[in-house]
Amino acid sequence: MSDDVALLLRRAGFGPTAAELAAARKAGYTATVSTTLFPPGPDIGASRAPIPQLGRDPFAGLTNPSEAQRATADERRRAQAEQLSRWWLDRMTVADHQAAEKLVFFWHGHWATSITKVKSPQLILAQHRTMRQAGDIGALAHGMVVDPALVHWLDGQLNAKDAPNENLARELFELFLLGIGQYGETDVKEAGRTLTGWWIDLGGERTVFDPRRHDPGTKTVLGVTGRLDAHGLVELLLRHSACPRFIASRLWFRYASSADPIPAEVQERMAAQFPDPRAMLRVLFAEDVFRATAGTMVKQPVEWLVGAMRQLGVQPADAPAETMTQILDGLAGLGQRPFTPPSVGGWPSGAAWLTSAAANVRLTLAAKLARLLDPGRMSPEDVAYLLGIDRWTDRTYAVLREVTNTRLLLTLGLVSPEYLVT
Amino acid sequence: MDPVTRRRFLLASGVAGGAALAAGAAGLSLAELLRSADREPSPTSGGPDKVVLVTLYGGNDGLNTVIPYADPGYAAARPELAYQPEEVLRLDDALGLNPMLPGLRRMWDDKRLAIVLGVGYPRPDRSHFRSMDIWQTASPAEPVTTGWVGRWLDGTNAPLEAAVSFEPVLPPMLVGRSRIGACVSYRGLSLPSWVDADLVTALGRAEPGEPEMQRHAAASYGDLVTMAHVLQETEHPGTTPDATLDAPAAATGTGGGNELTAQLALVTRCIEAGVPTQVYSVSLGGFDTHAEELSGHEFLLKQLDDALTNFVAAMARTPGGQNVTVVVYSEFGRRVRANASDGTDHGTAGPVFVLGPRVVGGLYGEQPSLLDLDDGDLKASTDFRAVFGTVLASVLQADPARYIEGYGGSLLPFISPS
C-alpha cells in the first residue's frame, strides 16, 4: 500500500517531498486522496508566490508604434513572458495544494494556447487566472470561449459574419469538449457563425462583443436550432452526452495512462461527477486500475523539474536569476517551456520525452539544480529517500555506489530511469 | 504496452496526432545510423533508391501554392489573398507557382519537378489530426494501426535504419506491425564535459524485467554516449530551440517544427555517408493559416523553397544523391473562399510536389475546377494513394497493392524507370 500512496502523490501533484510522503503513508491512501484533492484551509505555501502584477500590455495604447517603440515594447513583452514562466514554476514548487496546481497545468495542456502567437503576457496571465479560478468545467468552458488569449490563438478576434472563421469552432468540438466523431462539418460551420463578433481589448485584457460583426441569424448545431451565440454554443456542447466522457478520457490520459484506453466503467463513473474535475479525479484515484498503471507514465519535463525542486528544497525565486534563465532554456530544450505548447493538441506523452538529446539536456539541468545545494555527504539510499524512489534497480545502484561526490550522486539520481517514470 | 496496441488506442481515442505517438518509437541514435553505412558495399555506387517525405503540418493552402492565376474565379473567391497574374512564377498559361518558390521554379525548368494536382481522398476529413493520420496510414475509410511505410518495413523485413524520421516525434507513417522506423533526434547531441561517459553508459543498460518506459529512458543514455563520440567529427546542423519565437506566428500550432533546413542537413549527412536508409521523414509546421494568411504563408513557402533548393544542390554533389526523390505533401488544402479574417479554413484537395534527378517533370492529374465545388471545397481529382503507390513501386521497388489497402490505380509516370 505504501507504494500506492507514492504513486498517488506523484500523479496528483508534481512530486512529494520525503516529509509529505511519510505523513501521507501514515494517513493512508483513502485519507490522502481526500486531503490532496480537497485540502482544508488556504494554501499557505502558495502565498510565498503571489500572482505577479505585470501592468498593462506594452503595446496597449500604441495605435501606430514607431520602430523604436515597437522594439522597446517587444523587449518588455519578452522580459514579462520570462517573469511569468519563472513565477509559475515557483508557484508549482511552493504550493501546498499540489493537486490544484497540477490541475491548472492539466488545463493548460488541454486548452493549449501558446504565447509564441498570442505575444501578450497579460492575455496569457488572464487565461491562467481563469483556469485557476474557474469553479468547474462548465465555468471554465464559458470562460475559455471568450478568453482573449484563446480567441487570439484561434483567430476568433477576426471572426466576422460575412465569412466566419472556423478555427476556434472546430477545436471546441474536436479538442476541447467533445472529441472526434461526435459532430459533422456543418456543425463546425454553423458553430463558426455563433462565434462571430468578438474583438480583443488589449489594454482591458478582455474580449468585447460587437453586435455589428455578429451573425444574429438562426443556426443549427448538433440538431439544435436557434439564435445561438458563443455561450449558447458552449452550453450546447457541455450538455452533450459525449462531453463528460471525453473530459474523463483526457484526465485518464494525463493522470493514469497515455498508453492504455480508459476502461468504460471507469469512464462512466468519472463522467457521473462532471462538471467537477476534482470529483472526477477522486473517482479515478479510487480505482484499482489506476493503481495498476504504476510504472507506465513518463514524467513531462515540467513535472520532472518541479518535483525535483520540491524534493531538493530549491525555491526558484531564491535561485540566481541567471540559473533560472538557464533552467527555462533547458525546459525549452526538453520541449516543454510553460505557456508554449507545440500544438493546439497539447503536449506529447510517453517516450516522446525520452530521446537521447533530451537525456543530455536533463543531465545538464539536473547538475544545475544539484549545484544550488550544499548537500553534505549522502548515500544512494539517502538519495532514494529524498527523491521518493521506491527502490533502485541493480543497474542504477551499481552506478551510484561508484560515485563519491554528493552533487554528482544527486544529479544521477535525478536523471535515473527510475526517477523519470512513475 | 506494445506499439501496435498503443497505436490502436490512439486511433480509437482520436488523439493520434504524430505528437502522441512517439511512445512506440524505436531508439536509434544518429551514431548507430551513421555506423550502419559501413555495411554498404560501396558508397560511390549511389546505393538503393531513397525517398524523402516532407510533411507540411497544418494544411497548406494549395491554391496559393500552385496558383490558377488565369481563372477569374480564383481572384473573385479570395480578393485579399489572391496573387496577380504578373506576380506568379508561371508554369503554363493556367497555373503558376507562388512568388516565394523560385527554387522550385528552376527545378521545373530543369524538368525535375513533378506537380500532382488536386490530390485528396474520398469524404475528406477536416480535422488536422485525423486527416494527417489518413495520409500517413493511407487508409481513408477506417482507422488502421499501421502507416504505409511501416507496412513496407514489415513486408520487406527491413532493418531498423531502413526508415528514419528526423521529425521532432515519430510520425504514424513509419509505424508497422512488427517494425517501427527510427526516430533520430537532432538537438543537443554532445555529452557534458563534467560527466564520466562510463557512468552514463552504465546508467543506459536496461535491467531485465524493467518496465517498458523505464527501459526506453535507460536506452536514451546509451544512445547519448555513442552519439557524443561520432558527433565530435560531425558538423552540428542544429538551430536553437527558441527559433520558433522569432518566426511570424499567424498560424495555430498543429505539429511539425520549423527546422526543416536542419532536418534536411541531417538527411544530406546520412546520404553523403552512404547510410542504407531508404525512407527519410522530415517536416515543416505552421500552415494552419486561418487569419492574415498572406505574410505567414509566404514566410513558410520561402523556408520550404530555401530548404529544398539547398538540399537538391547538396544531392547533386554526392553520388548517393542521384537516387533521391523528394515528396512534399500536407494533410489538406484550404477552402477556396477566404474568410473574413484574410485567411482560409480547412479544405480538401491540394497539390503534391515530387522532385529529384529521377523525376520526370511536369503536371500530373487535373487542376480541380473552381466552379464545380463540393460545398465550397475543391473536388479531388487524384487519390493520394496513387502518389504513395507510385513511390512504393517506382522508388522502393515494392508492390503498392501489398501495402496500400484498396490500391487499384495505375502508376503515375513521374519517376523515370531506373
Interface residues (C-beta under 8 A of the other chain):
Chain A: S114 T116 K117 K119 W153 L154 D155 L158 N159 A160 K161 D162 A163 P164 N165 E166 N167 R170 E171 E174 G179 I180 G181 E185 V188 G192 S249 F253 S258 A259 D260 P261 G295 T296 M297 V298 D329 A332 G333 G335 P341 P342 S343 V344 G345 G346 W347 P348 S349 G350 A351 A352 L354 T355 S356 A357 A358 A359 N360 V361 L363 T364 A367 T393 D394 R395 T396 A398 V399 E402 V403 L408 T411 L412 V415 S416 P417 E418 L420 V421
Chain B: M1 R6 F9 A12 S13 G14 V15 G17 A19 A20 L21 A22 A23 G24 A25 G27 S29 R126 S127 H128 F129 R130 P168 V169 C183 S185 Y186 R187 G188 L189 S190 L191 P192 W194 V195 L199 V200 A202 L203 R205 A206 E207 E210 P211 E212 M213 Q214 R215 H216 A217 A218 A219 S220 Y221 D223 L224 M227 P241 D242 T244 L245 A249 A250 A251 T252 G253 T254 G255 D288 H290 A291 E292 R337 A338 N339 A340 S341 D342 G343 D345 H346 D375
